[in-house]
């Protein structure tokens, strides 16, 4: 397969650090920004996979699955790197989605965006902002009407 990344893609990864026990806000998009998760059954399959895919020493604090991307608020453990965690989450969800639709096609883009949280970041505020994505996107008028999100504080 040809390299589909822009020339700056490798440079973005070069400075990426994985801090043990660090908090991260992670975002990844679907392959070619397709609205894969507009399909309820595919979205439900991916959501079930997120919990199962979380490394044992990491914590999935909050997440929201949008039609063409996902946001995860995670605290890494001491043994699993950021890249390995994201790879595991994406692979497990892709497997679940492809099992649901009974054929194999790419689900996720190869890249992801990460934002390392500072110690003084308010995790509750970050989680509230994250799970409010469906409201801001106009998908629902009440957060309770959107089924594809979770936070450990609920």
C-alpha positions in Angstrom: 0.0 0.0 0.0 1.3 3.4 -0.8 2.2 5.9 1.9 -1.0 7.8 2.5 0.4 10.2 5.1 1.3 13.8 4.4 5.1 14.6 4.6 4.6 16.1 8.0 2.9 13.0 9.5 6.1 11.3 10.5 7.4 14.5 12.0 4.3 14.8 14.2 4.9 11.3 15.6 8.6 12.0 16.2 8.0 14.2 19.3 5.2 12.1 20.7 5.9 10.9 24.3 4.3 8.3 26.3 4.3 9.2 30.0 3.6 6.3 32.4 0.4 7.0 34.4 -0.1 10.1 32.3 -3.6 11.4 31.3 -4.3 11.8 27.6 -7.2 13.1 25.4 -7.0 11.0 22.3 -8.9 11.4 19.0 -8.9 9.2 15.9 -11.0 9.4 12.8 -12.6 6.7 10.7 -11.0 5.7 7.4 -11.5 8.6 4.9 -13.8 10.2 7.5 -16.6 7.9 6.6 -19.6 8.0 8.9 -19.2 4.3 9.9 -20.8 4.9 13.3 -24.0 6.4 12.0 -25.0 2.7 11.9 -26.3 1.9 15.3 -25.2 -1.7 15.3 -21.6 -0.9 14.2 -21.4 1.9 16.8 -22.7 -0.5 19.5 -20.1 -3.1 18.5 -17.3 -0.5 18.7 -18.5 0.8 22.1 -18.5 -2.7 23.6 -14.9 -3.2 22.3 -13.6 -0.1 24.0 -13.9 -1.5 27.5 -12.6 -4.9 26.5 -9.6 -3.3 24.7 -8.5 -1.0 27.5 -5.1 -2.3 28.7 -5.3 -3.8 32.2 -3.0 -1.2 33.8 -4.8 1.8 32.0 -8.1 3.5 32.8 -10.6 4.6 30.2 -12.0 7.6 32.0 -14.5 8.9 29.4 -15.2 8.5 25.8 -17.6 9.5 23.0 -18.1 7.8 19.7 -19.2 10.2 16.9 -20.3 9.1 13.4 -16.7 9.6 12.0 -14.4 9.8 15.0 -13.9 8.9 18.6 -12.5 10.7 21.6 -11.0 8.8 24.5 -9.9 10.3 27.9 -7.4 7.8 29.2 -4.9 7.4 32.0 -2.1 5.2 30.9 -0.7 2.6 33.2 3.0 2.1 33.9 3.5 -0.8 31.4 1.7 0.2 28.2 2.8 2.9 25.8 0.5 5.5 24.3 1.0 4.0 20.8 0.3 0.5 22.0 -2.8 1.6 23.8 -4.3 3.4 20.8 -3.3 0.5 18.5 -5.0 -2.0 20.8 -8.2 0.2 21.1 -8.5 0.7 17.4 -7.7 -2.9 16.5 -10.3 -4.4 18.9 -13.0 -2.0 17.8 -12.2 -2.6 14.1 -12.4 -6.3 14.7 -15.8 -5.9 16.4 -17.2 -3.7 13.7 -16.0 -5.9 10.9 -17.4 -9.0 12.6 -20.7 -7.1 12.9 -20.8 -6.2 9.2 -19.3 -9.6 8.2 -16.6 -8.3 5.9 -13.2 -6.7 6.4 -12.6 -3.1 5.4 -10.6 -0.4 7.0 -12.4 1.2 10.0 -9.8 3.8 11.3 -7.4 6.2 9.8 -3.8 5.3 10.6 -3.1 8.4 12.6 -4.4 9.8 15.8 -4.2 13.1 17.8 -3.1 13.1 21.4 -3.1 15.8 24.0 -1.2 15.1 27.2 -3.0 16.5 30.2 -1.3 18.5 32.8 -1.5 17.7 36.5 -3.7 20.8 37.0 -6.2 19.9 34.3 -9.7 19.2 35.7 -10.5 15.7 34.5 -14.2 16.2 35.2 -14.3 19.4 33.0 -12.4 17.6 30.2 -14.8 14.7 30.4 -17.8 17.0 30.3 -16.5 18.8 27.3 -15.7 15.5 25.6 -19.1 13.9 26.1 -20.9 17.0 25.0 -19.6 16.6 21.5 -22.9 15.2 20.2 -24.7 18.3 21.5 -22.2 20.7 19.8 -22.4 18.7 16.6 -26.2 19.0 16.6 -26.8 15.2 16.7 -29.1 15.5 19.7 -30.6 18.3 21.8 -30.1 16.4 25.1 -27.0 14.4 25.9 -29.2 11.7 27.4 -30.5 11.0 23.9 -27.1 10.1 22.6 -26.2 6.4 23.4 -22.5 6.3 22.5 -20.6 7.8 25.3 -19.5 6.9 28.9 -17.6 8.4 31.8 -16.5 6.6 35.0 -18.0 9.3 37.2 -21.6 8.3 36.3 
